[in-house]
């Protein structure tokens, strides 16, 4: 049982690093494909993970900070993030 779980972890990481040599290369692929397909970065990542049968958690460590910021910006633009509400009540 433990061997199977280890194999799954190795497989997910291996699948990603087998195709891409660095996190920059992976992030550039996601950006390029998202623009080409006219979709969001987040949708492209979900699509990639589904096609490769990879858990989303497996790729979080290889997304570059730059792509994370772009995902955050897009999500904010599409109102997918909770807006911070400032309390402006004065007593």
C-alpha positions in Angstrom: 0.0 0.0 0.0 2.8 2.5 0.9 4.6 1.6 -2.3 1.5 2.5 -4.3 1.2 5.9 -2.6 4.9 6.6 -3.2 4.5 5.7 -6.8 1.6 8.1 -7.2 3.6 11.0 -5.8 6.6 10.2 -7.9 4.4 9.8 -11.0 2.8 13.2 -10.7 6.1 15.0 -10.1 7.8 12.9 -12.7 5.2 13.6 -15.4 5.6 17.3 -14.9 9.4 17.4 -14.9 9.6 14.9 -17.7 7.8 17.3 -20.0 9.3 20.6 -18.6 12.8 21.2 -17.4 12.0 24.1 -15.1 9.1 25.9 -13.5 9.8 28.8 -15.9 9.3 26.5 -18.9 6.1 25.1 -17.4 4.7 28.6 -16.6 5.6 29.9 -20.1 3.8 26.9 -21.6 0.7 27.7 -19.6 0.8 31.4 -20.6 1.3 30.6 -24.2 -1.4 28.0 -24.4 -3.9 30.2 -22.5 -3.4 33.1 -25.0 -3.6 30.7 -28.0 -6.8 29.1 -26.7 -8.2 32.5 -25.4 -8.8 31.1 -22.0 -7.7 32.1 -18.5 -4.4 30.9 -17.0 -6.3 29.0 -14.3 -8.5 27.2 -16.8 -5.4 26.3 -18.7 -3.8 24.8 -15.6 -7.0 22.8 -14.8 -7.1 21.6 -18.4 -3.5 20.5 -18.3 -3.9 18.6 -15.1 -7.1 16.9 -16.3 -5.4 15.8 -19.6 -2.3 14.5 -17.8 -4.4 13.0 -14.9 -2.4 15.0 -12.4 -3.6 16.4 -9.0 -3.7 20.2 -9.0 -1.7 20.2 -5.8 1.2 18.6 -7.6 1.8 21.6 -9.7 1.5 24.4 -7.2 5.2 24.3 -6.4 6.3 24.7 -10.0 4.2 27.7 -10.9 6.4 30.8 -11.0 5.6 33.8 -8.9 5.0 35.8 -12.0 2.3 33.4 -13.2 0.8 33.3 -9.8 0.5 37.1 -9.9 -1.1 36.9 -13.4 -3.6 34.3 -12.1 -4.4 36.5 -9.2 -4.9 39.6 -11.4 -7.1 37.6 -13.9 -9.2 36.2 -11.0 -9.7 39.6 -9.5 -10.7 41.0 -12.9 -13.3 38.2 -13.3 -14.5 38.8 -9.7 -13.4 35.3 -8.7 -11.7 36.5 -5.5 -13.4 37.8 -2.4 -13.1 41.5 -2.1 -11.8 42.9 1.2 -14.4 45.0 2.9 -13.1 47.8 5.0 -15.0 48.8 8.0 -15.7 52.5 7.7 -17.9 52.9 10.7 -16.7 55.5 13.1 -17.9 55.6 16.7 
